[in-house]
Amino acid sequence: MDDDAIRHAIQRARILTEDQPEPYRSLAFRTVLEALLRLPATDPASARHGPSPSPVGLELVEFLAAKKAETHPDRVVVIAYYYYHTQNGAGVTTKELADAYARARVKRPQNFPDVIASCVRRGYLVEGGRKDGMKCWVITRTGEAHVEQDL
């Protein structure tokens, strides 16, 4: 990775985490920066995970069905994974989560913030700043590993 790509990743991580209070800002910055730095598909860690279907080229509904996520937290993490890998590292908003549930024709949770908080507690998601004026959630390495290995 060249210096310009690293500078760009650092700047993007700053923007995504600037509205977080300390000490969460430093933790979120580190996690988001790590995720941004390993975006290229040449990452050897991603090659070790085996035959997990890639979201690229699949519709969200197909990817959700392939992952067989049974619980709301698992579905939310799978949706965040899909957005991260198909939208160039973008996070997902609560509105996008609700839209994904509607497209998949799956009953949505009664309390999205509670499900998202559960994913954050498990280390699957971190707050990633704002997108279209709404809070945005970005998948972590732990969340990616959960989707790739456990689902």
Buried (B, 14 or more C-beta within 10 A) or exposed (E): EEEEEEEEBBEBBBEBBEEBEEEEBEEBBEBBBEBBBBBEEEEEEBEEEEEBEBBEEBEBEBBBBBBEBEEBBBBBBBBBBBBBBBEEBBBBBBEBBEBBBEEBEBEBBEEBEEBBEBBBEBBBBBBBBBBEEEBBBBBBBBBBBBBBEEB
